[in-house]
Amino acid sequence: MRKILLLSILLAGTSFANEEGGELHEESCVRCHDSGMYTRDNSKIQNHFDLRSQVSACANNLGTGWFPDEEGSVVDYLNNQYYKFKE
């Protein structure tokens, strides 16, 4: 029973992070990037570290004011939707 409860809590947290990341992405990222940016063959993003670095750089350049956990939510969203990198 404990395992089921723990799994439910973990899944709910992941779902929230994806939802928050998706919303933040919609608000700030789609001004410059459509989904083709994430799926192109010559992508600069080759691993999870590159993805985190790029999201942080974009957030700083745009002055989003995101907190580190919000940047992390966007990274999680992009990774789950497009990149599928292992951390």
C-alpha positions as CSV (number, residue, x, y, z in Angstrom):
1,M,0.0,0.0,0.0
2,R,2.8,2.4,0.8
3,K,4.4,1.8,-2.6
4,I,1.2,2.7,-4.4
5,L,0.8,5.9,-2.4
6,L,4.5,6.8,-3.0
7,L,4.1,6.1,-6.7
8,S,0.9,8.2,-6.9
9,I,2.7,11.1,-5.2
10,L,5.7,10.9,-7.6
11,L,3.5,10.7,-10.6
12,A,1.4,13.7,-9.5
13,G,4.6,15.7,-9.0
14,T,5.9,14.8,-12.5
15,S,2.5,15.7,-14.0
16,F,2.6,19.1,-12.2
17,A,6.1,19.8,-13.4
18,N,5.1,19.0,-17.0
19,E,2.0,21.1,-16.8
20,E,3.9,24.1,-15.3
21,G,6.8,23.6,-17.7
22,G,4.3,23.6,-20.6
23,E,2.6,26.7,-19.5
24,L,5.9,28.6,-19.0
25,H,7.1,27.4,-22.4
26,E,3.9,28.7,-24.0
27,E,4.2,32.0,-22.3
28,S,7.9,32.7,-23.1
29,C,9.5,30.3,-25.6
30,V,7.1,30.1,-28.5
31,R,7.9,33.7,-29.4
32,C,11.1,32.4,-30.8
33,H,10.7,28.7,-31.1
34,D,8.2,26.4,-32.8
35,S,8.3,22.7,-32.3
36,G,10.5,22.3,-35.4
37,M,13.3,24.0,-33.4
38,Y,13.4,21.0,-31.0
39,T,13.2,18.3,-33.7
40,R,15.6,19.5,-36.3
41,D,18.5,17.2,-37.4
42,N,21.3,19.7,-36.7
43,S,20.3,20.5,-33.1
44,K,22.9,22.0,-30.8
45,I,21.2,20.2,-27.9
46,Q,22.9,16.8,-27.6
47,N,22.3,15.8,-24.0
48,H,20.5,16.8,-20.8
49,F,23.2,19.2,-19.7
50,D,23.0,21.1,-23.0
51,L,19.2,21.3,-22.6
52,R,19.5,22.8,-19.1
53,S,22.2,25.2,-20.2
54,Q,20.1,26.4,-23.2
55,V,16.9,26.9,-21.2
56,S,18.9,28.9,-18.6
57,A,20.5,31.0,-21.3
58,C,17.2,31.7,-23.0
59,A,15.5,32.6,-19.7
60,N,18.3,35.0,-18.9
61,N,18.3,36.6,-22.3
62,L,14.5,37.1,-22.2
63,G,14.5,38.2,-18.6
64,T,11.7,35.8,-17.7
65,G,12.5,36.0,-14.0
66,W,12.1,32.3,-13.7
67,F,13.2,30.6,-10.5
68,P,15.5,27.6,-10.8
69,D,12.6,25.2,-10.2
70,E,10.6,26.9,-13.0
71,E,13.6,26.5,-15.4
72,G,13.7,22.9,-14.3
73,S,10.0,22.5,-15.1
74,V,10.6,23.8,-18.6
75,V,13.6,21.5,-19.0
76,D,11.5,18.5,-17.9
77,Y,8.7,19.5,-20.3
78,L,11.0,19.8,-23.3
79,N,12.8,16.6,-22.4
80,N,9.6,14.7,-22.0
81,Q,8.0,16.1,-25.2
82,Y,10.9,16.2,-27.6
83,Y,14.4,15.1,-26.5
84,K,14.0,12.0,-24.3
85,F,17.4,12.4,-22.7
86,K,18.4,10.3,-19.6
87,E,19.5,12.6,-16.8
